[in-house]
Amino acid sequence: MGTALESDHFSCASSPSDKFREMSKQLAQKEAVDRSLGRRSAQEIDVGVHIHIVASSEKEKDGYLSDETVQGQLQVLNSDYEPAGISFSVIAIDRTINATWASGNDLETMWYYLHNGTYNELNIWFIPKLDYYGICTHPVAGEVLQYVYYEDGCTIRSDTVPGGNARDFNLGKTLTHEVGHWFGLLHTFEGGCDGDGDYIDDTPAQATASQGCPEGRDSCPDKPGLDPIHNYMDYSNDPCYKEFTPGQVDRMKNVWDAYRVQADIW
């Protein structure tokens, strides 16, 4: 898929609302009670996926990903989420030639026209140019949902798929990271050493996002645990990513039940 681009620092534009942060805090309290009672969800979740390939031409170098490449990306996603009991099944793949959208411009219009399915189905837009590696929405509920429904999903740089030319970020793990946001996970470095963090107890505090794969990094030495550099919700490079914690798995399933399953729209 072309010459590998120079390595860059990972960047993600996903950001939760204050209301979702408050809900995360409430879920943390619920999960603490569940843990004290020895309760853990054994729920299996299968997510239907709508994939939108947006390119500037019908050449793969311009973002026109093949079905084989897309299936390879979904295999990575399924492998990474399998330990959590979460799987993904492709409902449909569509392709659009639009130079404006492919350049990362007018994304709101792209989302509106291409979005498909219900609120518990995942829309993924692959586009060749973006100011960051990916962006994904956090869940919302209530009256606001009808206004942001068409934006729900993940927009991913197409060079991050397996075999892409984003050096250090071409194993398909960008999508794994972004889908974590769709399931309600925050970055592991939220709040630094002294803030509220990601509202999950078993992800150690870290002062800032990781870069590369800094084994043994301990950016919050006064807090327990080394930095979770192998966690999918850090900013490590693709070869470094390996895991979600049990607490993150619990959070994803609780968010699914609270937001995705019960959404009363479409």
Contacts in CASP RR format, 6 or more apart in sequence:
PFRMAT RR
TARGET T0000
AUTHOR 0000-0000-0000
METHOD contacts of the structure
MODEL  1
MGTALESDHFSCASSPSDKFREMSKQLAQKEAVDRSLGRRSAQEIDVGVH
IHIVASSEKEKDGYLSDETVQGQLQVLNSDYEPAGISFSVIAIDRTINAT
WASGNDLETMWYYLHNGTYNELNIWFIPKLDYYGICTHPVAGEVLQYVYY
EDGCTIRSDTVPGGNARDFNLGKTLTHEVGHWFGLLHTFEGGCDGDGDYI
DDTPAQATASQGCPEGRDSCPDKPGLDPIHNYMDYSNDPCYKEFTPGQVD
RMKNVWDAYRVQADIW
1 60 0 8 1.000
1 61 0 8 1.000
1 69 0 8 1.000
1 159 0 8 1.000
1 163 0 8 1.000
1 164 0 8 1.000
1 165 0 8 1.000
2 61 0 8 1.000
2 164 0 8 1.000
2 165 0 8 1.000
3 165 0 8 1.000
4 164 0 8 1.000
4 165 0 8 1.000
4 166 0 8 1.000
4 167 0 8 1.000
4 170 0 8 1.000
5 159 0 8 1.000
5 165 0 8 1.000
5 166 0 8 1.000
5 167 0 8 1.000
6 167 0 8 1.000
7 167 0 8 1.000
7 168 0 8 1.000
7 169 0 8 1.000
7 237 0 8 1.000
8 166 0 8 1.000
8 167 0 8 1.000
8 168 0 8 1.000
8 169 0 8 1.000
9 211 0 8 1.000
9 235 0 8 1.000
10 133 0 8 1.000
10 169 0 8 1.000
10 174 0 8 1.000
10 209 0 8 1.000
10 211 0 8 1.000
10 235 0 8 1.000
10 236 0 8 1.000
10 237 0 8 1.000
11 131 0 8 1.000
11 132 0 8 1.000
11 133 0 8 1.000
11 134 0 8 1.000
11 235 0 8 1.000
12 132 0 8 1.000
12 133 0 8 1.000
12 134 0 8 1.000
12 135 0 8 1.000
12 177 0 8 1.000
12 178 0 8 1.000
12 181 0 8 1.000
12 187 0 8 1.000
12 235 0 8 1.000
13 131 0 8 1.000
13 132 0 8 1.000
13 134 0 8 1.000
13 135 0 8 1.000
14 134 0 8 1.000
14 135 0 8 1.000
14 136 0 8 1.000
14 137 0 8 1.000
14 138 0 8 1.000
14 178 0 8 1.000
14 181 0 8 1.000
15 138 0 8 1.000
16 24 0 8 1.000
16 138 0 8 1.000
16 181 0 8 1.000
16 184 0 8 1.000
16 186 0 8 1.000
17 138 0 8 1.000
17 140 0 8 1.000
19 140 0 8 1.000
20 138 0 8 1.000
20 139 0 8 1.000
20 140 0 8 1.000
20 184 0 8 1.000
21 186 0 8 1.000
21 196 0 8 1.000
21 199 0 8 1.000
23 258 0 8 1.000
24 184 0 8 1.000
24 186 0 8 1.000
24 198 0 8 1.000
24 199 0 8 1.000
24 251 0 8 1.000
25 196 0 8 1.000
25 199 0 8 1.000
27 199 0 8 1.000
27 251 0 8 1.000
27 254 0 8 1.000
27 255 0 8 1.000
27 258 0 8 1.000
28 199 0 8 1.000
28 200 0 8 1.000
28 201 0 8 1.000
30 254 0 8 1.000
31 201 0 8 1.000
31 247 0 8 1.000
31 250 0 8 1.000
31 251 0 8 1.000
31 254 0 8 1.000
32 201 0 8 1.000
34 40 0 8 1.000
34 250 0 8 1.000
40 246 0 8 1.000
40 250 0 8 1.000
41 250 0 8 1.000
41 253 0 8 1.000
41 254 0 8 1.000
43 85 0 8 1.000
43 253 0 8 1.000
43 256 0 8 1.000
43 257 0 8 1.000
44 85 0 8 1.000
44 86 0 8 1.000
44 87 0 8 1.000
45 85 0 8 1.000
45 86 0 8 1.000
45 87 0 8 1.000
45 253 0 8 1.000
45 256 0 8 1.000
46 86 0 8 1.000
46 87 0 8 1.000
46 88 0 8 1.000
46 89 0 8 1.000
47 86 0 8 1.000
47 87 0 8 1.000
47 88 0 8 1.000
47 89 0 8 1.000
47 120 0 8 1.000
47 121 0 8 1.000
47 122 0 8 1.000
48 88 0 8 1.000
48 89 0 8 1.000
48 90 0 8 1.000
48 91 0 8 1.000
48 121 0 8 1.000
48 122 0 8 1.000
49 74 0 8 1.000
49 88 0 8 1.000
49 89 0 8 1.000
49 90 0 8 1.000
49 91 0 8 1.000
49 121 0 8 1.000
49 122 0 8 1.000
49 123 0 8 1.000
49 124 0 8 1.000
50 91 0 8 1.000
50 92 0 8 1.000
50 94 0 8 1.000
50 115 0 8 1.000
50 116 0 8 1.000
50 117 0 8 1.000
50 121 0 8 1.000
50 122 0 8 1.000
50 123 0 8 1.000
50 124 0 8 1.000
51 70 0 8 1.000
51 90 0 8 1.000
51 92 0 8 1.000
51 93 0 8 1.000
51 94 0 8 1.000
51 124 0 8 1.000
51 126 0 8 1.000
52 94 0 8 1.000
52 95 0 8 1.000
52 96 0 8 1.000
52 114 0 8 1.000
52 123 0 8 1.000
52 124 0 8 1.000
52 125 0 8 1.000
52 126 0 8 1.000
53 63 0 8 1.000
53 64 0 8 1.000
53 65 0 8 1.000
53 70 0 8 1.000
53 93 0 8 1.000
53 94 0 8 1.000
53 95 0 8 1.000
53 96 0 8 1.000
53 126 0 8 1.000
53 158 0 8 1.000
54 63 0 8 1.000
54 95 0 8 1.000
54 96 0 8 1.000
54 98 0 8 1.000
54 101 0 8 1.000
54 102 0 8 1.000
54 110 0 8 1.000
54 114 0 8 1.000
54 125 0 8 1.000
54 126 0 8 1.000
54 127 0 8 1.000
54 128 0 8 1.000
55 62 0 8 1.000
55 63 0 8 1.000
55 64 0 8 1.000
55 65 0 8 1.000
55 95 0 8 1.000
55 96 0 8 1.000
55 97 0 8 1.000
55 102 0 8 1.000
55 127 0 8 1.000
55 128 0 8 1.000
55 158 0 8 1.000
56 62 0 8 1.000
56 63 0 8 1.000
56 97 0 8 1.000
56 98 0 8 1.000
56 99 0 8 1.000
56 102 0 8 1.000
56 103 0 8 1.000
56 128 0 8 1.000
57 64 0 8 1.000
57 97 0 8 1.000
58 64 0 8 1.000
58 97 0 8 1.000
60 66 0 8 1.000
60 69 0 8 1.000
62 102 0 8 1.000
62 128 0 8 1.000
63 102 0 8 1.000
63 126 0 8 1.000
63 127 0 8 1.000
63 128 0 8 1.000
63 158 0 8 1.000
64 95 0 8 1.000
64 97 0 8 1.000
65 126 0 8 1.000
65 158 0 8 1.000
65 161 0 8 1.000
67 93 0 8 1.000
69 161 0 8 1.000
69 162 0 8 1.000
69 163 0 8 1.000
70 90 0 8 1.000
70 93 0 8 1.000
70 126 0 8 1.000
70 161 0 8 1.000
71 90 0 8 1.000
72 161 0 8 1.000
72 162 0 8 1.000
73 161 0 8 1.000
73 162 0 8 1.000
73 172 0 8 1.000
73 175 0 8 1.000
74 88 0 8 1.000
74 90 0 8 1.000
76 162 0 8 1.000
76 171 0 8 1.000
76 172 0 8 1.000
76 173 0 8 1.000
76 175 0 8 1.000
76 176 0 8 1.000
77 88 0 8 1.000
77 172 0 8 1.000
77 175 0 8 1.000
77 176 0 8 1.000
77 179 0 8 1.000
78 87 0 8 1.000
78 88 0 8 1.000
80 173 0 8 1.000
80 176 0 8 1.000
80 232 0 8 1.000
80 241 0 8 1.000
81 87 0 8 1.000
81 88 0 8 1.000
81 176 0 8 1.000
81 179 0 8 1.000
81 244 0 8 1.000
83 243 0 8 1.000
83 244 0 8 1.000
83 249 0 8 1.000
84 244 0 8 1.000
84 248 0 8 1.000
84 249 0 8 1.000
84 252 0 8 1.000
84 253 0 8 1.000
85 249 0 8 1.000
86 183 0 8 1.000
86 252 0 8 1.000
88 122 0 8 1.000
91 116 0 8 1.000
91 117 0 8 1.000
91 121 0 8 1.000
92 116 0 8 1.000
94 114 0 8 1.000
96 114 0 8 1.000
98 110 0 8 1.000
100 106 0 8 1.000
101 107 0 8 1.000
101 109 0 8 1.000
101 110 0 8 1.000
101 127 0 8 1.000
102 127 0 8 1.000
102 128 0 8 1.000
102 129 0 8 1.000
103 128 0 8 1.000
103 129 0 8 1.000
104 127 0 8 1.000
104 129 0 8 1.000
104 130 0 8 1.000
104 131 0 8 1.000
107 155 0 8 1.000
108 151 0 8 1.000
110 125 0 8 1.000
110 127 0 8 1.000
111 123 0 8 1.000
111 125 0 8 1.000
111 150 0 8 1.000
111 151 0 8 1.000
111 155 0 8 1.000
112 150 0 8 1.000
112 151 0 8 1.000
114 123 0 8 1.000
114 125 0 8 1.000
115 123 0 8 1.000
115 149 0 8 1.000
115 150 0 8 1.000
115 151 0 8 1.000
115 152 0 8 1.000
115 153 0 8 1.000
116 123 0 8 1.000
117 123 0 8 1.000
117 266 0 8 1.000
118 263 0 8 1.000
118 266 0 8 1.000
119 145 0 8 1.000
119 149 0 8 1.000
119 152 0 8 1.000
119 259 0 8 1.000
119 260 0 8 1.000
119 263 0 8 1.000
119 265 0 8 1.000
119 266 0 8 1.000
120 256 0 8 1.000
120 260 0 8 1.000
120 261 0 8 1.000
120 263 0 8 1.000
122 153 0 8 1.000
122 154 0 8 1.000
122 179 0 8 1.000
122 182 0 8 1.000
123 152 0 8 1.000
123 153 0 8 1.000
123 154 0 8 1.000
124 153 0 8 1.000
124 154 0 8 1.000
124 155 0 8 1.000
124 156 0 8 1.000
124 175 0 8 1.000
125 153 0 8 1.000
125 154 0 8 1.000
125 155 0 8 1.000
125 156 0 8 1.000
126 156 0 8 1.000
126 157 0 8 1.000
126 158 0 8 1.000
126 161 0 8 1.000
127 155 0 8 1.000
127 156 0 8 1.000
127 157 0 8 1.000
127 158 0 8 1.000
128 157 0 8 1.000
128 158 0 8 1.000
128 159 0 8 1.000
129 157 0 8 1.000
130 155 0 8 1.000
130 156 0 8 1.000
130 157 0 8 1.000
132 157 0 8 1.000
133 156 0 8 1.000
133 157 0 8 1.000
133 160 0 8 1.000
133 166 0 8 1.000
133 169 0 8 1.000
133 174 0 8 1.000
134 154 0 8 1.000
134 155 0 8 1.000
134 156 0 8 1.000
134 157 0 8 1.000
134 160 0 8 1.000
134 174 0 8 1.000
134 178 0 8 1.000
135 154 0 8 1.000
135 155 0 8 1.000
135 178 0 8 1.000
136 153 0 8 1.000
136 154 0 8 1.000
136 155 0 8 1.000
136 178 0 8 1.000
136 179 0 8 1.000
136 180 0 8 1.000
136 181 0 8 1.000
136 182 0 8 1.000
137 148 0 8 1.000
137 151 0 8 1.000
137 152 0 8 1.000
137 153 0 8 1.000
137 154 0 8 1.000
137 181 0 8 1.000
137 182 0 8 1.000
138 181 0 8 1.000
138 182 0 8 1.000
138 184 0 8 1.000
139 182 0 8 1.000
139 184 0 8 1.000
139 255 0 8 1.000
139 258 0 8 1.000
139 259 0 8 1.000
139 260 0 8 1.000
140 148 0 8 1.000
140 259 0 8 1.000
141 258 0 8 1.000
141 259 0 8 1.000
141 263 0 8 1.000
145 263 0 8 1.000
145 265 0 8 1.000
146 265 0 8 1.000
149 265 0 8 1.000
149 266 0 8 1.000
152 182 0 8 1.000
153 182 0 8 1.000
154 175 0 8 1.000
154 178 0 8 1.000
154 179 0 8 1.000
154 181 0 8 1.000
154 182 0 8 1.000
156 174 0 8 1.000
156 175 0 8 1.000
156 178 0 8 1.000
157 166 0 8 1.000
157 174 0 8 1.000
158 164 0 8 1.000
159 165 0 8 1.000
159 166 0 8 1.000
159 170 0 8 1.000
160 166 0 8 1.000
160 169 0 8 1.000
160 170 0 8 1.000
160 172 0 8 1.000
160 173 0 8 1.000
160 174 0 8 1.000
160 175 0 8 1.000
161 170 0 8 1.000
161 172 0 8 1.000
161 175 0 8 1.000
162 170 0 8 1.000
162 171 0 8 1.000
162 172 0 8 1.000
163 170 0 8 1.000
163 171 0 8 1.000
164 170 0 8 1.000
166 174 0 8 1.000
168 212 0 8 1.000
168 237 0 8 1.000
168 238 0 8 1.000
168 239 0 8 1.000
169 237 0 8 1.000
169 238 0 8 1.000
170 238 0 8 1.000
171 238 0 8 1.000
171 239 0 8 1.000
171 241 0 8 1.000
172 238 0 8 1.000
173 232 0 8 1.000
173 238 0 8 1.000
173 241 0 8 1.000
174 238 0 8 1.000
176 232 0 8 1.000
176 241 0 8 1.000
177 232 0 8 1.000
177 233 0 8 1.000
177 241 0 8 1.000
180 232 0 8 1.000
180 233 0 8 1.000
180 252 0 8 1.000
183 251 0 8 1.000
183 252 0 8 1.000
183 255 0 8 1.000
183 256 0 8 1.000
184 251 0 8 1.000
184 252 0 8 1.000
184 255 0 8 1.000
185 198 0 8 1.000
185 200 0 8 1.000
185 233 0 8 1.000
185 244 0 8 1.000
185 248 0 8 1.000
185 251 0 8 1.000
185 252 0 8 1.000
186 197 0 8 1.000
186 198 0 8 1.000
186 199 0 8 1.000
186 200 0 8 1.000
186 233 0 8 1.000
187 198 0 8 1.000
187 209 0 8 1.000
187 233 0 8 1.000
187 234 0 8 1.000
187 235 0 8 1.000
188 198 0 8 1.000
188 203 0 8 1.000
188 204 0 8 1.000
188 206 0 8 1.000
188 227 0 8 1.000
188 228 0 8 1.000
188 231 0 8 1.000
188 233 0 8 1.000
188 234 0 8 1.000
189 197 0 8 1.000
189 206 0 8 1.000
189 207 0 8 1.000
189 208 0 8 1.000
189 209 0 8 1.000
189 210 0 8 1.000
189 234 0 8 1.000
189 235 0 8 1.000
190 196 0 8 1.000
190 197 0 8 1.000
190 198 0 8 1.000
191 197 0 8 1.000
191 205 0 8 1.000
192 205 0 8 1.000
192 206 0 8 1.000
192 207 0 8 1.000
192 208 0 8 1.000
192 220 0 8 1.000
193 205 0 8 1.000
193 206 0 8 1.000
193 207 0 8 1.000
193 219 0 8 1.000
193 220 0 8 1.000
193 222 0 8 1.000
193 223 0 8 1.000
195 205 0 8 1.000
197 205 0 8 1.000
198 233 0 8 1.000
199 251 0 8 1.000
200 245 0 8 1.000
200 247 0 8 1.000
200 248 0 8 1.000
200 251 0 8 1.000
201 247 0 8 1.000
202 245 0 8 1.000
202 246 0 8 1.000
202 247 0 8 1.000
202 248 0 8 1.000
203 228 0 8 1.000
203 231 0 8 1.000
203 233 0 8 1.000
203 245 0 8 1.000
203 247 0 8 1.000
203 248 0 8 1.000
204 220 0 8 1.000
204 223 0 8 1.000
204 224 0 8 1.000
204 225 0 8 1.000
204 226 0 8 1.000
204 227 0 8 1.000
204 228 0 8 1.000
205 220 0 8 1.000
205 223 0 8 1.000
206 217 0 8 1.000
206 219 0 8 1.000
206 220 0 8 1.000
206 227 0 8 1.000
206 228 0 8 1.000
206 234 0 8 1.000
207 219 0 8 1.000
207 220 0 8 1.000
208 219 0 8 1.000
209 234 0 8 1.000
209 235 0 8 1.000
210 217 0 8 1.000
210 227 0 8 1.000
210 229 0 8 1.000
210 234 0 8 1.000
210 235 0 8 1.000
210 236 0 8 1.000
210 240 0 8 1.000
211 235 0 8 1.000
211 236 0 8 1.000
211 237 0 8 1.000
212 236 0 8 1.000
212 237 0 8 1.000
212 240 0 8 1.000
213 229 0 8 1.000
213 230 0 8 1.000
213 236 0 8 1.000
213 237 0 8 1.000
213 239 0 8 1.000
213 240 0 8 1.000
214 227 0 8 1.000
214 229 0 8 1.000
215 229 0 8 1.000
216 226 0 8 1.000
216 227 0 8 1.000
216 229 0 8 1.000
217 226 0 8 1.000
217 227 0 8 1.000
217 229 0 8 1.000
218 225 0 8 1.000
218 226 0 8 1.000
218 227 0 8 1.000
219 227 0 8 1.000
220 227 0 8 1.000
227 234 0 8 1.000
228 234 0 8 1.000
228 245 0 8 1.000
229 236 0 8 1.000
229 240 0 8 1.000
230 236 0 8 1.000
230 240 0 8 1.000
230 241 0 8 1.000
230 242 0 8 1.000
230 243 0 8 1.000
231 241 0 8 1.000
231 242 0 8 1.000
231 243 0 8 1.000
231 244 0 8 1.000
231 245 0 8 1.000
231 248 0 8 1.000
232 241 0 8 1.000
232 242 0 8 1.000
232 243 0 8 1.000
232 244 0 8 1.000
233 244 0 8 1.000
233 248 0 8 1.000
234 241 0 8 1.000
244 252 0 8 1.000
END
